[in-house]
Each structure stands twice: as C-alpha cells, then as structure tokens.
Amino acid sequence: MVGSTGADVLHSNPNLRHVDSNPSKECLGEPGPIYFGEGLDEDSLVPEIEESLRRLKDRQLTSLEPTEEINVGTEEEPRILKIGTSLDPTQRVRMIDFLTRYQEVFAGSYADLPGLDPSIVKHFLPLDTEKFPPKRQQLRRQRASPLLRIKEEVVKQINAGFLEVCNYSEWVANIVPVEKKDGRVRVCVDYRDLNKASPKDNFPLPHIDILVDNTARHALFSFMDGFS
C-alpha cells in the first residue's frame, strides 16, 4: 500500500490486512533498512537443483538411484558390477574404464578376499573379564527353513578361512539369521554379551553429518557396498 507518509510497503502475507496487522504510519515514517534481492537466472541453475526439481515434479522422492550391471571382466570370467544410470555418456565411459583397470580391487567371492598378513596387523578384543565374566548363551532354537542355508554359509566361511572350529570356548553366542530381500540369509551373531565386556571405543566412527559435509563442492562421490 502507499500511505500518506510516502512509504511503499510490500506485504509478504496478504492475510495481514484482514486482521488489522498493517504497520502504523509512525513506523512507516521512520527510516529503515532497504534490502535488495537479485533473482537467479534460469540458465545459471546448477544441475543438482534441476535434477531435484525434476524429481519433485515427477514425484520421485527417493534417494535410491537406478543401477545397471556392467561386465568389467571377460566373457569366460565375467565380473559383474553395478553403476548408477544417471551418469552422462562421458562419465559412464570413464567410470567403466576406471573399474576395468582396477577390477582386482573388487571381490566377487570369498576366495577373492585373502585377508591381511598377520605381520601387518592383528586385531585383539580387550575384554574386561573381571566385571563381565565369560558367558555361554543358551542354545536358541531356529526354524527349520533357514537351517540348511545357515549351514551352507558357515561351511563357506570355514572353507574361505574366515572361521575356524574352536572346542570348549569360554564365550558362546547364538547365530541370528536375517533374511535378505533376494531370499538369501545373512548369518549374524548375537554379540551383546561380548560387547558389554568390551571397553567403549574413544574414537568411534565419523558422524554421518560430517561425512556429508565433507562431500560439499565435489563433483562426484560414490558409495561402496560390502557383501557378505
């Protein structure tokens, strides 16, 4: 509105006029700060904003990006990996070339994971056995359907050298099978009693917010999914 004071007022909320919340003439007569805003040209919109607006328009409100399978090996010995489908043609070619050159970094089976030499590093569990004596959990009954798949996974890890047979152990924990979406079973272990006896780590994993902030102003970032 334009009042007798000669001051122009721009209402951001027109409903204020209906509740008599207009600024008084005395306030309009006082000098105040002036703010200038500059609009963003459509041609200068960054690709991330354009993609976000497109997904919002198409109601694709998901962070799960479609993927495609690529073979970085040979026809005789294929090595299948997955990459995102949102890469432009140049990025896609460079990504496939990069993965092909370093394909030995990615494991396709347990046999491709030789492990670290003990001369390089060894891992120990510092346990407070004075406050938390060793505990053997009572055997937890399992459903009959996943028993065979649990046995197959345990045998597979024993053959790969990840597990070894131990007799008369002081610590005994139950297996907790978790069924995956593809029907396979992830063999987990109930280590809650063992965790109670383990000292708290003074240097925990980085917070997710810190990891996200570290990706700022980077053109590309990738996620790696470890399999089991």
N, C-alpha and C positions, 0 to 999 in steps of 0.2 A: 504494500500500500504506500501511498505518498501522502504524508501528513502536512500540517501547516509548518512544521519545522524544516521542511525541505529535505528530510532524510528518507531514503528509499529502504524498505525492509523486505527481505525475501524470506517467506515462511517455508521452512522445510516440511512442516506438518500443517496442512490446511485446516485440520480439525481444531487447532488452537483458537481459530476465530469463533468457533461455536461455544467455547467455554470461557470467553472473555479473558483470554490469556495473552492478549496483544501487549507489547511493550508500551509503557507510558510515554507521553510526549516529553516528559522531563528526561527520561533515559535516552530518548532519541536525540535530544538536544545536546547531550554530552558527546564530546569527541571519543571515538572508539577505534580500535584497530581495524584495519582493512586487510582482508585476505584475498589473495589471487590464486586461482587454480588453473592448471593447464591440462587439457584433455590429452588422452593418449591416442595417437593416430592408429587407425586400424592396421596400417601396413607395418607398424613397429611392434605389434603384438608378438611376444615370444612364442615359439612353437608349443611350449608346455601349456601356456594359457589356452591356445587354440585347441589343443587336444583335450584339455579339461572341459572347455565349453562344449566341444563336440560330444563328449561322453555324457555330459549333463543333459544335453539336448536329446540324445538318443537313450537316455536313462540307463547308461552303462555305468552305474555307480559301483564299481568293483575295482579292486587293486590287482585282481588276478588277470594277468596278461596271457592271451592265447599263445601257444607254442607250436613249433613244428619240429619234426625229427630230421636230423641230418646224419649222414654216414661219413665219419672222418677216417674210417679205415679203408679196407678193400672189400671186394665182393666175396672173396674167400674168407676173410676175417673181418667182418663188419664191426664197427664201434659206433654205436648209436648214441648221439647226444641230442639235447633239445635246446633250441634258442627261441627268443621272442619273435613274433611276427610283425612287430611294429618297426623293425629296423628298415631304413631305406636301402635301396639296392646296393649302394656303395658300402654302407656299414655291414650289410649282410655278407658281401663278398670278403671284406676284411676280417669279419668275425670267423667265418668258416676257414679262411686261410690261417688265422691265428690258432684256432682249435686243432687244425690238422697238423700244424708244425709242433704243437706241444701236446699231442694226444696221449703221450705216455704219462702225463700228469694225472689223467683221469682213469679211475679204476672201473672195470666192468664186472669184476667178480672178486671174491675174497682172495683168490690166487694172485691177483694184481696188487695186493697190499702186503709187501714183505715185512713191513714194520721197521723200527729203528734198531740199530745195533746197540746192545746194552752198554758198549763202551762210550756211546754218545750221551745217552740219558737213561736214567732209571727212575721209576715212579714208585714211591712208597706212601702208605697210608699211616700218618701219625695218629694213633688211637690212644685215647685216654681210658685205659682198661681199669684204672683204679676206681673211677666213678661209674664207668659203664663196663661191667664185665662181659665177656663174650656170651652171645645168646644164639641158641638154636631155635629157629621158628618151628612151630608145629606144622606138619605137612598139610598143605592146603589142597583140598580135593579139586580136580579140574574136570570140566565137562569132557565127554568122550570125543566130541567132534574135533577139537583142536589138538588132541594129544599126539596124533601122527605128525602134524605139521610142526609141533614143538620139538619132537624128536628129530625130525629132518633138519631143523635149524641148528639144534645143539650139535648134532653129528657134523654138520657142515662147518661150524666154527671150530670144532675139535680138529678136524682134518686140516683146516687152514692154520692151525697153531694159535688161534685166539684164546682157546680154552684148553685146560688140561685137567685130567682126573686127579682129584685130591681125596684121600681117605681120612676119616676121623677128623674133620675140620672143626675148629672151635666156633667158627661163625657159619651158620647155615641160614640161607634166605630162600624164600619161595619164588618161583617163576610166576610172572604175571603176563599172560598172553594178551596182546592188544591187536585186534583185527583191523587191517588196513582197508582202504576203500576198494582196492583191487582184489580183495579176498585173501591176500596173504596175511600171515601172522607175524607181528613184531614181538619178539621174545624179550620182555623186560624182567627186571629183578627187583624185589621189594627190599631196598637197602635202607629203610627208615631207621632200623636199629643201628646199622653201621654208621649212618650219618650222625646220629646222636653222639656217638663216641668220637667223631672226627672234629677237631678244632675248627672254628669258623675261619674262613679264608679272609685275611685282611685286605686282599686285593681281588675283589670279585670281578665278574665280567663287566664290561662297559655298559652303561645305561643306553637303552635304545634311542633316547633323545640325543645323546651325544653322538652316536653313530650317524643319525640322520643329519645332524648339524654339520658333521664332517664331510658330507657329500655335497654341501652347498657350492655353487659356482663350478661344478664339474659337469662336463658334457655327457658322460656316460658312467653308469655304475651297474654292477652285476651282482647277482646272488648265486651262491653255490649251495646245493642241497646234497648233504651226505646221505648215502644209502646204508641200509643195514639188512 
